[in-house]
C-alpha cells in the first residue's frame, strides 16, 4: 500500500536533499518546499497532505510525516564510484574517470562531486592534493605558529574550492577582502601565485633585528 503521509527529507548541504525532494514530489504528484522555520514547515505540511519538505535538520517531534535522512559521502565512500558514473553519464562523459575525482574529503557532497565532473569535463582540472598530514610547527612562539597555521588553512581552502575565491572565503568564514589580504601574504597554490612575504604586525614585533645577539639586552 502506498504511504500517503508527508515526507521530510533532510541532510547536509550539497547532499541532494532538494533534488530528491523534487523527484519524490513529482512521483507523488504533490508539491514540495524548502524548510524555513520548523513551525512554518509544519504548518505548510498540514495544508499540503502528502507534500514533501527539503530541510537541513530532522523533522520536529510530533509532526506526522516520514523522516528521511540523507547521509554524507564520508559515511558511505563505497557509493562514490557509482555516483560519479551517474554524474558523468549526465554530462555525456565516456570512458574511465580519474580516480582522484572520487577522493575524500569531499565537502559539499554531491554538489562537490558534480563540480569536479564539470571542471574535469571543461578544463581537465583534477582536485589538487594537499600537503600530507597537518602542518609542522618548528618554532616555539605562538605568533610564528599561528602564521604557519593561517597559511595551511588558506591553501587547503583554495585547493578544495579549485581556486574559487568566493567559495574559499565562505569555507574560511572570512570576507573577500580578508581573503585577498591572506592571499597577498601567503600566495595562492592553485593559481601559482606566490605570497608577498609580508608578516602580520604581531609577528613583526616578535622578531628581533638580524644583527642583534641573544644577550645584547644584557650588555
N, C-alpha and C positions, 0 to 999 in steps of 0.2 A: 504494500500500500504506500502511495506517495505521501511523504510528510508535507504538511501544509503550513506549519508554523514558520515564523520569520527566521532569517538566518543572520547571524552576527559573525562576520569574517574579520579576523584581526591578526596582526603580525607586525614585524619590524618594517621600517621604511624601506621601500625598494623590494619587498618580498613578493610583490604581485597581488597584494590584497585588493586593490581597486580593479585590476583586470579580472581576477577571479569573481569578485562580486558582480561585475557587469555581465560576465558569462553566465553565472548562475541565475541572475535575474532574467537574462534573455531566454534561457531554457525554461524557466518557470513562467515566463510571461508576466512578470511583476516588476515594479520599479525598484531602483536601488539608490542609495545616497551615501555620502561620506559622513561619518560621525563627527559631530562637534562636541557640545556638552552632552554628558550622558543623559540628562533629563530630556533634552531636545530630541536625541536619538530615540529614546524610549517612547516619547510622545509620537514621533513620526512612525514608528513601527506599529503603534496601536491603531493609527489611522490608515495604515497600509498593510493589511494582513498578508502574510506570505512575502513581504518585501525583504530586501537584502541590504544590510548595512556593512560598509567597509570602515574599519577602525584600527587604531594603533594599540588599543587596550582591550582586555576581555570585556564581555558583556556585564553590565551591572547586575548585582544579585536581585533576584525576584522578577527579572524580565523574562517573559515566556517566549523563548526563542532557542534555536540551536546555536551553540557557540563553536565556531570552527577556528582553530589556531594554526597559522602557517609557521613552520619552523625556519630558523636561519640556516643558510647553507653550511655553516660550520657544524651544525648538528647532524647533517646527512651529506658528507662530502662525496659519498658514493653515487649520489644523484647528479653530480655536476656534469659528467660526460654526456649523459642523455639530454640534460637541459641545454648544454652547449650545442649539441647536434640539432635539437629542435630550433634553437635560435638561428643557427647557421642556415638551416633549410628555409626559414622565413626570409632570410636575406639573399637566398639564391647562391650560397656558397657550397661548393662541392669539394670532395676530397678530404683527407685527414686535416684536422686543425692542429696548430702548435700546442703541445701540452701545457705551455706556460699560460695559455688563456684561462685554464681552469685552476690555477694555483690559488691557494688561500694564503693570507686572508683576502676576503672579497667584500669590503664594505659596500653596502648598498644592495647586496644580494643579487636578485635577478636583474635589477636595473644596471648594476655594475657589470654583470656578465654581458648584457646586451651592448653596453658601451664598449666593452672590449672587442666584441664581434664587429661592431661598426668601425672602430678605429683600425682593426686589422684589415677589414674589407677596403676602407678608403685610403688608409695611409700605410698599411703594412706595419703598424705600430703594435708592439707587444708590451706587456707590463714590465717595467724596469725592475730588476731585482734590487732590493735594498741591501744595506750592509748586513753581514751575518751577525746576529746577536745584538745585544744592547750596546750603547756607547761605552767606551772605556774612559774612565776618569783618572788621568795620571796626576793631575795637580791635587794639592791638599786644600786650597782655599775655595770657598763656596762660589765666589764670583766667577772664577775660571770654569768651574764645573757647570754652572748654570749656563754659561756661554756655549759650552760644548753640547749640552742637552738641548738648548734652543736650536742649534744648527741641525742636530739629529732629527728633531721633531719636524722642523720646517722641510727638510729634504724628504723625509718619509711622506709627509702630506702631499708634497708636489709630485712625488712618484706615483702615489696612489690615485691622484687626480689627473694623471697623464699630463701634467703641466697646466691644467686648467686652474687659473689663479683664483677665480671666484669660488670654485669648489674647494680649493686648498684653504682659503681663508675661512670658509664655513667649517671645515674639518678642525681647524685650529681654534676656532672661536674668536677670531680677531677681525678687525675691519680690513678692508682692502688697502687702506693707507698704511696700517700697521704691517700688513703682509709685504708691501713693497719696501718698507724700511728693513724688514728682516731679509728680504732677498738681496737688497743692496749690501747688507752686512755679510751674508753667508753664501750668496750665489744661488743659482737655480740649476740642479743637476740634470733636469730634463731638457732644458734649452741650451745647456752647455755654457751658461753664464757663470763667471767666477765672481766671488764677492769682492767688495772694495777693501775689505780688511779692517774697516773702522770698528773700534771696540766700543761697547756701551760705556757710559760715564762711570758706572760703578766699578768696571774693570780697569779703566784707565787710572782711576785713583789708587787702585790696589797695586799696580805695577810700579816698582821703583825705577829710577833712571838707570840706564845700562851701565853708566860709568861709576855708579855708586857701589861700594862694597858692603857686605852684610853687616860689618861692625863700624861703618862710617859714623853712625849716630852716636857712638860711644866715645869718639875721639874729640 
